[in-house]
Amino acid sequence: MNSKELNEELVAVRVTYLSTFPLSPPKKPNSVLRKVAIVRLIFGFEITTYIPGIGHNSQEHSSVLVRGGRVKDLPSVRYHIIRGTLDAVRVKDRQQRRSSVL
């Protein structure tokens, strides 16, 4: 199975293990460190996924659900972890506005 076939099949795939949690620097004009996880899928592939939202509780050997969708300013990150399913908890006290002063 090549990566193109994997992208087409990966609508929502259950993952067995989360391996590591490196902080990844984005491409040129942006500067914040993004939270990513290297995960091992059921069928043996290791992929790099983005952890959306503010903070996370993910640890090694957690089970998560993965969906497709790349992150534009992170090279080679083509998947997202779905928050609120399996071991990935929802974002606590989610904020939508840009500033607390408003």
Biopython code that builds the backbone (N, CA, C, O; Angstrom):
import numpy as np
from Bio.PDB.StructureBuilder import StructureBuilder

atoms = [
    (1, "MET", "N", (0.854, -1.173, 0.000)),
    (1, "MET", "CA", (0.000, 0.000, 0.000)),
    (1, "MET", "C", (0.899, 1.234, 0.000)),
    (1, "MET", "O", (1.702, 1.414, 0.915)),
    (2, "ASN", "N", (0.771, 2.080, -1.013)),
    (2, "ASN", "CA", (1.585, 3.295, -1.060)),
    (2, "ASN", "C", (0.864, 4.444, -0.359)),
    (2, "ASN", "O", (-0.260, 4.279, 0.115)),
    (3, "SER", "N", (1.513, 5.611, -0.295)),
    (3, "SER", "CA", (0.951, 6.713, 0.491)),
    (3, "SER", "C", (-0.313, 7.286, -0.139)),
    (3, "SER", "O", (-1.173, 7.798, 0.578)),
    (4, "LYS", "N", (-0.448, 7.211, -1.470)),
    (4, "LYS", "CA", (-1.663, 7.721, -2.106)),
    (4, "LYS", "C", (-2.854, 6.841, -1.742)),
    (4, "LYS", "O", (-3.934, 7.354, -1.446)),
    (5, "GLU", "N", (-2.668, 5.517, -1.761)),
    (5, "GLU", "CA", (-3.736, 4.611, -1.352)),
    (5, "GLU", "C", (-4.062, 4.797, 0.115)),
    (5, "GLU", "O", (-5.227, 4.718, 0.507)),
    (6, "LEU", "N", (-3.036, 5.046, 0.942)),
    (6, "LEU", "CA", (-3.251, 5.263, 2.357)),
    (6, "LEU", "C", (-4.097, 6.511, 2.585)),
    (6, "LEU", "O", (-4.991, 6.497, 3.432)),
    (7, "ASN", "N", (-3.832, 7.602, 1.840)),
    (7, "ASN", "CA", (-4.613, 8.832, 1.979)),
    (7, "ASN", "C", (-6.066, 8.608, 1.629)),
    (7, "ASN", "O", (-6.948, 9.161, 2.286)),
    (8, "GLU", "N", (-6.341, 7.803, 0.598)),
    (8, "GLU", "CA", (-7.715, 7.559, 0.192)),
    (8, "GLU", "C", (-8.459, 6.703, 1.207)),
    (8, "GLU", "O", (-9.658, 6.889, 1.416)),
    (9, "GLU", "N", (-7.752, 5.759, 1.844)),
    (9, "GLU", "CA", (-8.399, 4.870, 2.799)),
    (9, "GLU", "C", (-8.539, 5.494, 4.177)),
    (9, "GLU", "O", (-9.380, 5.060, 4.964)),
    (10, "LEU", "N", (-7.734, 6.502, 4.485)),
    (10, "LEU", "CA", (-7.675, 7.015, 5.833)),
    (10, "LEU", "C", (-8.749, 8.066, 6.068)),
    (10, "LEU", "O", (-8.451, 9.259, 6.118)),
    (11, "VAL", "N", (-9.981, 7.636, 6.211)),
    (11, "VAL", "CA", (-11.046, 8.563, 6.569)),
    (11, "VAL", "C", (-11.016, 8.723, 8.083)),
    (11, "VAL", "O", (-10.907, 9.835, 8.600)),
    (12, "ALA", "N", (-11.112, 7.619, 8.772)),
    (12, "ALA", "CA", (-10.915, 7.623, 10.214)),
    (12, "ALA", "C", (-10.381, 6.252, 10.588)),
    (12, "ALA", "O", (-11.095, 5.255, 10.478)),
    (13, "VAL", "N", (-9.149, 6.194, 11.023)),
    (13, "VAL", "CA", (-8.482, 4.930, 11.310)),
    (13, "VAL", "C", (-8.083, 4.909, 12.765)),
    (13, "VAL", "O", (-7.541, 5.882, 13.288)),
    (14, "ARG", "N", (-8.354, 3.794, 13.414)),
    (14, "ARG", "CA", (-7.943, 3.665, 14.805)),
    (14, "ARG", "C", (-6.454, 3.353, 14.868)),
    (14, "ARG", "O", (-5.935, 2.566, 14.077)),
    (15, "VAL", "N", (-5.790, 3.973, 15.806)),
    (15, "VAL", "CA", (-4.346, 3.843, 15.925)),
    (15, "VAL", "C", (-4.038, 3.047, 17.181)),
    (15, "VAL", "O", (-4.714, 3.194, 18.199)),
    (16, "THR", "N", (-3.033, 2.218, 17.110)),
    (16, "THR", "CA", (-2.704, 1.439, 18.298)),
    (16, "THR", "C", (-1.801, 2.200, 19.255)),
    (16, "THR", "O", (-2.082, 2.234, 20.454)),
    (17, "TYR", "N", (-0.722, 2.815, 18.767)),
    (17, "TYR", "CA", (0.228, 3.453, 19.664)),
    (17, "TYR", "C", (0.551, 4.868, 19.237)),
    (17, "TYR", "O", (0.625, 5.175, 18.047)),
    (18, "LEU", "N", (0.740, 5.717, 20.217)),
    (18, "LEU", "CA", (1.389, 7.008, 19.983)),
    (18, "LEU", "C", (2.835, 6.821, 20.397)),
    (18, "LEU", "O", (3.104, 6.344, 21.499)),
    (19, "SER", "N", (3.771, 7.187, 19.531)),
    (19, "SER", "CA", (5.174, 6.932, 19.862)),
    (19, "SER", "C", (5.843, 8.105, 20.549)),
    (19, "SER", "O", (6.180, 8.021, 21.730)),
    (20, "THR", "N", (6.040, 9.206, 19.820)),
    (20, "THR", "CA", (6.778, 10.335, 20.391)),
    (20, "THR", "C", (6.018, 11.622, 20.143)),
    (20, "THR", "O", (5.103, 11.671, 19.320)),
    (21, "PHE", "N", (6.407, 12.663, 20.863)),
    (21, "PHE", "CA", (5.741, 13.954, 20.752)),
    (21, "PHE", "C", (6.767, 15.064, 20.521)),
    (21, "PHE", "O", (7.016, 15.866, 21.421)),
    (22, "PRO", "N", (7.365, 15.122, 19.328)),
    (22, "PRO", "CA", (8.302, 16.217, 19.073)),
    (22, "PRO", "C", (7.543, 17.519, 18.842)),
    (22, "PRO", "O", (6.409, 17.494, 18.363)),
    (23, "LEU", "N", (8.143, 18.639, 19.171)),
    (23, "LEU", "CA", (7.575, 19.939, 18.828)),
    (23, "LEU", "C", (8.167, 20.333, 17.487)),
    (23, "LEU", "O", (9.384, 20.308, 17.303)),
    (24, "SER", "N", (7.302, 20.695, 16.553)),
    (24, "SER", "CA", (7.754, 20.923, 15.189)),
    (24, "SER", "C", (7.669, 22.402, 14.830)),
    (24, "SER", "O", (6.614, 23.015, 14.995)),
    (25, "PRO", "N", (8.763, 22.986, 14.341)),
    (25, "PRO", "CA", (8.719, 24.387, 13.908)),
    (25, "PRO", "C", (8.063, 24.504, 12.532)),
    (25, "PRO", "O", (8.321, 23.670, 11.665)),
    (26, "PRO", "N", (7.229, 25.511, 12.312)),
    (26, "PRO", "CA", (6.546, 25.674, 11.030)),
    (26, "PRO", "C", (7.429, 26.309, 9.964)),
    (26, "PRO", "O", (8.580, 26.664, 10.216)),
    (27, "LYS", "N", (6.861, 26.443, 8.763)),
    (27, "LYS", "CA", (7.584, 27.057, 7.654)),
    (27, "LYS", "C", (7.708, 28.568, 7.850)),
    (27, "LYS", "O", (7.212, 29.119, 8.832)),
    (28, "LYS", "N", (8.362, 29.212, 6.924)),
    (28, "LYS", "CA", (8.987, 30.520, 7.091)),
    (28, "LYS", "C", (8.238, 31.637, 7.847)),
    (28, "LYS", "O", (8.745, 32.024, 8.900)),
    (29, "PRO", "N", (7.114, 32.184, 7.436)),
    (29, "PRO", "CA", (6.686, 33.388, 8.157)),
    (29, "PRO", "C", (6.138, 33.124, 9.563)),
    (29, "PRO", "O", (6.007, 34.060, 10.351)),
    (30, "ASN", "N", (5.821, 31.882, 9.887)),
    (30, "ASN", "CA", (5.250, 31.569, 11.200)),
    (30, "ASN", "C", (6.338, 31.088, 12.156)),
    (30, "ASN", "O", (7.408, 30.647, 11.735)),
    (31, "SER", "N", (6.034, 31.186, 13.483)),
    (31, "SER", "CA", (7.123, 30.896, 14.411)),
    (31, "SER", "C", (6.737, 30.070, 15.634)),
    (31, "SER", "O", (7.616, 29.749, 16.434)),
    (32, "VAL", "N", (5.494, 29.717, 15.817)),
    (32, "VAL", "CA", (5.089, 28.983, 17.016)),
    (32, "VAL", "C", (5.444, 27.502, 16.880)),
    (32, "VAL", "O", (5.404, 26.967, 15.771)),
    (33, "LEU", "N", (5.793, 26.822, 17.985)),
    (33, "LEU", "CA", (6.080, 25.389, 17.937)),
    (33, "LEU", "C", (4.757, 24.629, 17.932)),
    (33, "LEU", "O", (3.932, 24.808, 18.828)),
    (34, "ARG", "N", (4.557, 23.794, 16.941)),
    (34, "ARG", "CA", (3.306, 23.038, 16.799)),
    (34, "ARG", "C", (3.430, 21.678, 17.472)),
    (34, "ARG", "O", (4.504, 21.077, 17.495)),
    (35, "LYS", "N", (2.305, 21.199, 18.023)),
    (35, "LYS", "CA", (2.284, 19.907, 18.681)),
    (35, "LYS", "C", (1.958, 18.819, 17.657)),
    (35, "LYS", "O", (0.895, 18.844, 17.038)),
    (36, "VAL", "N", (2.854, 17.884, 17.486)),
    (36, "VAL", "CA", (2.639, 16.770, 16.570)),
    (36, "VAL", "C", (2.925, 15.471, 17.313)),
    (36, "VAL", "O", (3.592, 15.468, 18.348)),
    (37, "ALA", "N", (2.415, 14.371, 16.775)),
    (37, "ALA", "CA", (2.660, 13.050, 17.339)),
    (37, "ALA", "C", (2.999, 12.097, 16.209)),
    (37, "ALA", "O", (2.384, 12.136, 15.143)),
    (38, "ILE", "N", (3.967, 11.255, 16.446)),
    (38, "ILE", "CA", (4.275, 10.203, 15.491)),
    (38, "ILE", "C", (3.498, 8.976, 15.954)),
    (38, "ILE", "O", (3.713, 8.478, 17.059)),
    (39, "VAL", "N", (2.593, 8.492, 15.106)),
    (39, "VAL", "CA", (1.707, 7.393, 15.500)),
    (39, "VAL", "C", (1.931, 6.181, 14.610)),
    (39, "VAL", "O", (2.313, 6.302, 13.446)),
    (40, "ARG", "N", (1.685, 5.020, 15.181)),
    (40, "ARG", "CA", (1.773, 3.776, 14.431)),
    (40, "ARG", "C", (0.361, 3.271, 14.191)),
    (40, "ARG", "O", (-0.389, 3.030, 15.138)),
    (41, "LEU", "N", (0.000, 3.112, 12.927)),
    (41, "LEU", "CA", (-1.329, 2.653, 12.567)),
    (41, "LEU", "C", (-1.452, 1.149, 12.762)),
    (41, "LEU", "O", (-0.454, 0.454, 12.952)),
    (42, "ILE", "N", (-2.692, 0.651, 12.711)),
    (42, "ILE", "CA", (-2.943, -0.773, 12.894)),
    (42, "ILE", "C", (-2.167, -1.594, 11.879)),
    (42, "ILE", "O", (-1.613, -2.642, 12.210)),
    (43, "PHE", "N", (-2.130, -1.112, 10.634)),
    (43, "PHE", "CA", (-1.468, -1.891, 9.600)),
    (43, "PHE", "C", (0.002, -1.571, 9.463)),
    (43, "PHE", "O", (0.570, -1.809, 8.397)),
    (44, "GLY", "N", (0.651, -1.039, 10.495)),
    (44, "GLY", "CA", (2.097, -0.963, 10.560)),
    (44, "GLY", "C", (2.755, 0.324, 10.113)),
    (44, "GLY", "O", (3.940, 0.514, 10.385)),
    (45, "PHE", "N", (2.042, 1.229, 9.434)),
    (45, "PHE", "CA", (2.649, 2.477, 8.987)),
    (45, "PHE", "C", (2.869, 3.409, 10.169)),
    (45, "PHE", "O", (2.091, 3.411, 11.123)),
    (46, "GLU", "N", (3.932, 4.198, 10.099)),
    (46, "GLU", "CA", (4.137, 5.277, 11.066)),
    (46, "GLU", "C", (3.925, 6.584, 10.342)),
    (46, "GLU", "O", (4.545, 6.830, 9.308)),
    (47, "ILE", "N", (3.051, 7.432, 10.876)),
    (47, "ILE", "CA", (2.751, 8.717, 10.251)),
    (47, "ILE", "C", (2.897, 9.822, 11.293)),
    (47, "ILE", "O", (2.850, 9.573, 12.498)),
    (48, "THR", "N", (3.073, 11.041, 10.804)),
    (48, "THR", "CA", (3.134, 12.202, 11.681)),
    (48, "THR", "C", (1.774, 12.884, 11.658)),
    (48, "THR", "O", (1.264, 13.215, 10.588)),
    (49, "THR", "N", (1.184, 13.097, 12.829)),
    (49, "THR", "CA", (-0.146, 13.707, 12.915)),
    (49, "THR", "C", (-0.074, 14.972, 13.749)),
    (49, "THR", "O", (0.794, 15.117, 14.609)),
    (50, "TYR", "N", (-0.998, 15.885, 13.482)),
    (50, "TYR", "CA", (-1.099, 17.148, 14.204)),
    (50, "TYR", "C", (-2.104, 16.996, 15.337)),
    (50, "TYR", "O", (-3.146, 16.366, 15.158)),
    (51, "ILE", "N", (-1.808, 17.562, 16.495)),
    (51, "ILE", "CA", (-2.727, 17.549, 17.625)),
    (51, "ILE", "C", (-3.359, 18.932, 17.714)),
    (51, "ILE", "O", (-2.710, 19.870, 18.175)),
    (52, "PRO", "N", (-4.622, 19.083, 17.280)),
    (52, "PRO", "CA", (-5.238, 20.416, 17.274)),
    (52, "PRO", "C", (-5.660, 20.862, 18.672)),
    (52, "PRO", "O", (-5.711, 20.058, 19.603)),
    (53, "GLY", "N", (-5.957, 22.135, 18.803)),
    (53, "GLY", "CA", (-6.492, 22.664, 20.050)),
    (53, "GLY", "C", (-5.412, 23.099, 21.027)),
    (53, "GLY", "O", (-4.217, 22.981, 20.757)),
    (54, "ILE", "N", (-5.867, 23.609, 22.177)),
    (54, "ILE", "CA", (-4.966, 24.135, 23.195)),
    (54, "ILE", "C", (-4.689, 23.025, 24.199)),
    (54, "ILE", "O", (-5.609, 22.547, 24.863)),
    (55, "GLY", "N", (-3.435, 22.611, 24.315)),
    (55, "GLY", "CA", (-3.049, 21.570, 25.264)),
    (55, "GLY", "C", (-3.566, 20.197, 24.855)),
    (55, "GLY", "O", (-4.491, 20.087, 24.050)),
    (56, "HIS", "N", (-2.964, 19.152, 25.413)),
    (56, "HIS", "CA", (-3.449, 17.793, 25.173)),
    (56, "HIS", "C", (-2.964, 16.901, 26.303)),
    (56, "HIS", "O", (-2.020, 17.247, 27.014)),
    (57, "ASN", "N", (-3.611, 15.750, 26.469)),
    (57, "ASN", "CA", (-3.234, 14.820, 27.521)),
    (57, "ASN", "C", (-2.658, 13.534, 26.949)),
    (57, "ASN", "O", (-2.505, 12.553, 27.677)),
    (58, "SER", "N", (-2.339, 13.519, 25.670)),
    (58, "SER", "CA", (-1.888, 12.301, 25.010)),
    (58, "SER", "C", (-0.539, 11.854, 25.558)),
    (58, "SER", "O", (0.349, 12.667, 25.813)),
    (59, "GLN", "N", (-0.408, 10.543, 25.732)),
    (59, "GLN", "CA", (0.829, 9.950, 26.206)),
    (59, "GLN", "C", (1.199, 8.807, 25.278)),
    (59, "GLN", "O", (0.435, 8.461, 24.377)),
    (60, "GLU", "N", (2.370, 8.221, 25.494)),
    (60, "GLU", "CA", (2.742, 7.055, 24.707)),
    (60, "GLU", "C", (1.746, 5.937, 24.967)),
    (60, "GLU", "O", (1.211, 5.818, 26.069)),
    (61, "HIS", "N", (1.499, 5.122, 23.956)),
    (61, "HIS", "CA", (0.602, 3.965, 24.014)),
    (61, "HIS", "C", (-0.861, 4.345, 24.192)),
    (61, "HIS", "O", (-1.653, 3.500, 24.610)),
    (62, "SER", "N", (-1.250, 5.571, 23.897)),
    (62, "SER", "CA", (-2.659, 5.960, 23.884)),
    (62, "SER", "C", (-3.260, 5.538, 22.552)),
    (62, "SER", "O", (-2.561, 5.483, 21.541)),
    (63, "SER", "N", (-4.555, 5.239, 22.550)),
    (63, "SER", "CA", (-5.253, 4.947, 21.299)),
    (63, "SER", "C", (-5.948, 6.219, 20.846)),
    (63, "SER", "O", (-6.631, 6.868, 21.638)),
    (64, "VAL", "N", (-5.783, 6.579, 19.589)),
    (64, "VAL", "CA", (-6.420, 7.777, 19.056)),
    (64, "VAL", "C", (-7.039, 7.465, 17.707)),
    (64, "VAL", "O", (-6.752, 6.435, 17.098)),
    (65, "LEU", "N", (-7.894, 8.368, 17.248)),
    (65, "LEU", "CA", (-8.517, 8.267, 15.939)),
    (65, "LEU", "C", (-7.887, 9.321, 15.044)),
    (65, "LEU", "O", (-7.699, 10.463, 15.463)),
    (66, "VAL", "N", (-7.557, 8.941, 13.809)),
    (66, "VAL", "CA", (-6.833, 9.820, 12.900)),
    (66, "VAL", "C", (-7.684, 10.083, 11.678)),
    (66, "VAL", "O", (-8.334, 9.176, 11.157)),
    (67, "ARG", "N", (-7.680, 11.336, 11.216)),
    (67, "ARG", "CA", (-8.354, 11.681, 9.972)),
    (67, "ARG", "C", (-7.360, 12.374, 9.060)),
    (67, "ARG", "O", (-6.324, 12.857, 9.517)),
    (68, "GLY", "N", (-7.668, 12.424, 7.785)),
    (68, "GLY", "CA", (-6.806, 13.106, 6.834)),
    (68, "GLY", "C", (-6.957, 14.608, 6.946)),
    (68, "GLY", "O", (-7.896, 15.092, 7.579)),
    (69, "GLY", "N", (-6.064, 15.337, 6.353)),
    (69, "GLY", "CA", (-6.115, 16.798, 6.370)),
    (69, "GLY", "C", (-4.774, 17.352, 6.775)),
    (69, "GLY", "O", (-4.344, 17.173, 7.914)),
    (70, "ARG", "N", (-4.105, 18.021, 5.858)),
    (70, "ARG", "CA", (-2.761, 18.465, 6.152)),
    (70, "ARG", "C", (-2.736, 19.783, 6.908)),
    (70, "ARG", "O", (-3.742, 20.490, 6.983)),
    (71, "VAL", "N", (-1.591, 20.100, 7.459)),
    (71, "VAL", "CA", (-1.341, 21.371, 8.131)),
    (71, "VAL", "C", (-0.432, 22.152, 7.203)),
    (71, "VAL", "O", (0.674, 21.708, 6.892)),
    (72, "LYS", "N", (-0.893, 23.315, 6.761)),
    (72, "LYS", "CA", (-0.192, 24.013, 5.681)),
    (72, "LYS", "C", (1.225, 24.440, 6.030)),
    (72, "LYS", "O", (2.099, 24.409, 5.164)),
    (73, "ASP", "N", (1.478, 24.836, 7.267)),
    (73, "ASP", "CA", (2.823, 25.341, 7.549)),
    (73, "ASP", "C", (3.751, 24.302, 8.185)),
    (73, "ASP", "O", (4.848, 24.646, 8.622)),
    (74, "LEU", "N", (3.324, 23.035, 8.240)),
    (74, "LEU", "CA", (4.202, 21.972, 8.734)),
    (74, "LEU", "C", (4.485, 20.976, 7.615)),
    (74, "LEU", "O", (3.570, 20.301, 7.144)),
    (75, "PRO", "N", (5.721, 20.878, 7.193)),
    (75, "PRO", "CA", (6.032, 19.925, 6.135)),
    (75, "PRO", "C", (5.850, 18.489, 6.621)),
    (75, "PRO", "O", (6.179, 18.171, 7.764)),
    (76, "SER", "N", (5.334, 17.635, 5.765)),
    (76, "SER", "CA", (5.139, 16.193, 5.982)),
    (76, "SER", "C", (4.112, 15.854, 7.063)),
    (76, "SER", "O", (4.095, 14.719, 7.539)),
    (77, "VAL", "N", (3.257, 16.793, 7.466)),
    (77, "VAL", "CA", (2.166, 16.489, 8.396)),
    (77, "VAL", "C", (0.879, 16.509, 7.589)),
    (77, "VAL", "O", (0.407, 17.574, 7.192)),
    (78, "ARG", "N", (0.308, 15.331, 7.345)),
    (78, "ARG", "CA", (-0.865, 15.230, 6.479)),
    (78, "ARG", "C", (-2.102, 14.692, 7.183)),
    (78, "ARG", "O", (-3.115, 14.424, 6.537)),
    (79, "TYR", "N", (-2.030, 14.531, 8.502)),
    (79, "TYR", "CA", (-3.135, 13.927, 9.235)),
    (79, "TYR", "C", (-3.391, 14.684, 10.528)),
    (79, "TYR", "O", (-2.496, 15.335, 11.067)),
    (80, "HIS", "N", (-4.631, 14.591, 11.025)),
    (80, "HIS", "CA", (-5.033, 15.205, 12.294)),
    (80, "HIS", "C", (-5.511, 14.117, 13.250)),
    (80, "HIS", "O", (-6.054, 13.099, 12.822)),
    (81, "ILE", "N", (-5.307, 14.338, 14.533)),
    (81, "ILE", "CA", (-5.912, 13.483, 15.556)),
    (81, "ILE", "C", (-7.291, 14.050, 15.858)),
    (81, "ILE", "O", (-7.441, 15.264, 15.999)),
    (82, "ILE", "N", (-8.300, 13.190, 15.960)),
    (82, "ILE", "CA", (-9.659, 13.635, 16.267)),
    (82, "ILE", "C", (-9.803, 13.715, 17.777)),
    (82, "ILE", "O", (-9.713, 12.703, 18.474)),
    (83, "ARG", "N", (-10.028, 14.937, 18.283)),
    (83, "ARG", "CA", (-10.173, 15.140, 19.726)),
    (83, "ARG", "C", (-11.555, 14.682, 20.182)),
    (83, "ARG", "O", (-12.527, 14.792, 19.435)),
    (84, "GLY", "N", (-11.640, 14.168, 21.408)),
    (84, "GLY", "CA", (-12.923, 13.748, 21.965)),
    (84, "GLY", "C", (-13.281, 12.305, 21.660)),
    (84, "GLY", "O", (-14.397, 11.876, 21.955)),
    (85, "THR", "N", (-12.356, 11.541, 21.071)),
    (85, "THR", "CA", (-12.613, 10.131, 20.799)),
    (85, "THR", "C", (-11.492, 9.299, 21.403)),
    (85, "THR", "O", (-10.352, 9.754, 21.495)),
    (86, "LEU", "N", (-11.819, 8.082, 21.814)),
    (86, "LEU", "CA", (-10.863, 7.142, 22.407)),
    (86, "LEU", "C", (-10.093, 7.817, 23.539)),
    (86, "LEU", "O", (-10.718, 8.304, 24.481)),
    (87, "ASP", "N", (-8.756, 7.866, 23.484)),
    (87, "ASP", "CA", (-7.974, 8.429, 24.596)),
    (87, "ASP", "C", (-7.685, 9.914, 24.464)),
    (87, "ASP", "O", (-7.140, 10.513, 25.392)),
    (88, "ALA", "N", (-8.033, 10.526, 23.338)),
    (88, "ALA", "CA", (-7.782, 11.959, 23.151)),
    (88, "ALA", "C", (-8.999, 12.733, 23.677)),
    (88, "ALA", "O", (-10.082, 12.665, 23.096)),
    (89, "VAL", "N", (-8.812, 13.463, 24.770)),
    (89, "VAL", "CA", (-9.944, 14.173, 25.375)),
    (89, "VAL", "C", (-10.234, 15.465, 24.618)),
    (89, "VAL", "O", (-9.397, 15.969, 23.869)),
    (90, "ARG", "N", (-11.437, 15.987, 24.832)),
    (90, "ARG", "CA", (-11.839, 17.244, 24.197)),
    (90, "ARG", "C", (-10.998, 18.397, 24.730)),
    (90, "ARG", "O", (-10.332, 18.281, 25.759)),
    (91, "VAL", "N", (-11.043, 19.518, 24.002)),
    (91, "VAL", "CA", (-10.344, 20.719, 24.452)),
    (91, "VAL", "C", (-11.132, 21.304, 25.618)),
    (91, "VAL", "O", (-12.319, 21.602, 25.486)),
    (92, "LYS", "N", (-10.468, 21.466, 26.760)),
    (92, "LYS", "CA", (-11.139, 21.987, 27.949)),
    (92, "LYS", "C", (-11.210, 23.508, 27.871)),
    (92, "LYS", "O", (-10.227, 24.154, 27.511)),
    (93, "ASP", "N", (-12.361, 24.084, 28.205)),
    (93, "ASP", "CA", (-12.564, 25.542, 28.198)),
    (93, "ASP", "C", (-12.138, 26.158, 26.869)),
    (93, "ASP", "O", (-11.309, 27.066, 26.820)),
    (94, "ARG", "N", (-12.722, 25.643, 25.802)),
    (94, "ARG", "CA", (-12.350, 26.077, 24.462)),
    (94, "ARG", "C", (-12.641, 27.556, 24.268)),
    (94, "ARG", "O", (-13.704, 28.028, 24.673)),
    (95, "GLN", "N", (-11.710, 28.310, 23.649)),
    (95, "GLN", "CA", (-11.877, 29.740, 23.421)),
    (95, "GLN", "C", (-11.923, 30.006, 21.933)),
    (95, "GLN", "O", (-11.173, 29.408, 21.162)),
    (96, "GLN", "N", (-12.819, 30.919, 21.527)),
    (96, "GLN", "CA", (-12.915, 31.246, 20.116)),
    (96, "GLN", "C", (-12.440, 32.657, 19.814)),
    (96, "GLN", "O", (-11.951, 32.916, 18.715)),
    (97, "ARG", "N", (-12.570, 33.561, 20.749)),
    (97, "ARG", "CA", (-12.195, 34.936, 20.450)),
    (97, "ARG", "C", (-10.686, 35.108, 20.503)),
    (97, "ARG", "O", (-9.981, 34.309, 21.119)),
    (98, "ARG", "N", (-10.206, 36.140, 19.861)),
    (98, "ARG", "CA", (-8.773, 36.357, 19.745)),
    (98, "ARG", "C", (-8.167, 36.930, 21.023)),
    (98, "ARG", "O", (-7.013, 36.640, 21.337)),
    (99, "SER", "N", (-8.917, 37.732, 21.758)),
    (99, "SER", "CA", (-8.334, 38.399, 22.911)),
    (99, "SER", "C", (-9.309, 38.351, 24.080)),
    (99, "SER", "O", (-10.523, 38.374, 23.882)),
    (100, "SER", "N", (-8.779, 38.284, 25.296)),
    (100, "SER", "CA", (-9.650, 38.294, 26.467)),
    (100, "SER", "C", (-10.024, 39.731, 26.845)),
    (100, "SER", "O", (-10.841, 39.937, 27.742)),
    (101, "VAL", "N", (-9.436, 40.723, 26.174)),
    (101, "VAL", "CA", (-9.709, 42.125, 26.477)),
    (101, "VAL", "C", (-11.047, 42.557, 25.868)),
    (101, "VAL", "O", (-11.704, 43.460, 26.385)),
    (102, "LEU", "N", (-11.444, 41.911, 24.770)),
    (102, "LEU", "CA", (-12.664, 42.335, 24.065)),
    (102, "LEU", "C", (-13.918, 42.158, 24.852)),
    (102, "LEU", "O", (-15.002, 42.479, 24.366)),
]
sb = StructureBuilder()
sb.init_structure("model")
sb.init_model(0)
sb.init_chain("A")
sb.init_seg("    ")
for serial, (resi, resn, name, xyz) in enumerate(atoms, 1):
    if name == "N":
        sb.init_residue(resn, " ", resi, " ")
    sb.init_atom(name, np.array(xyz, "f"), 0.0, 1.0, " ", f" {name:<3s}", serial, name[0])
structure = sb.get_structure()
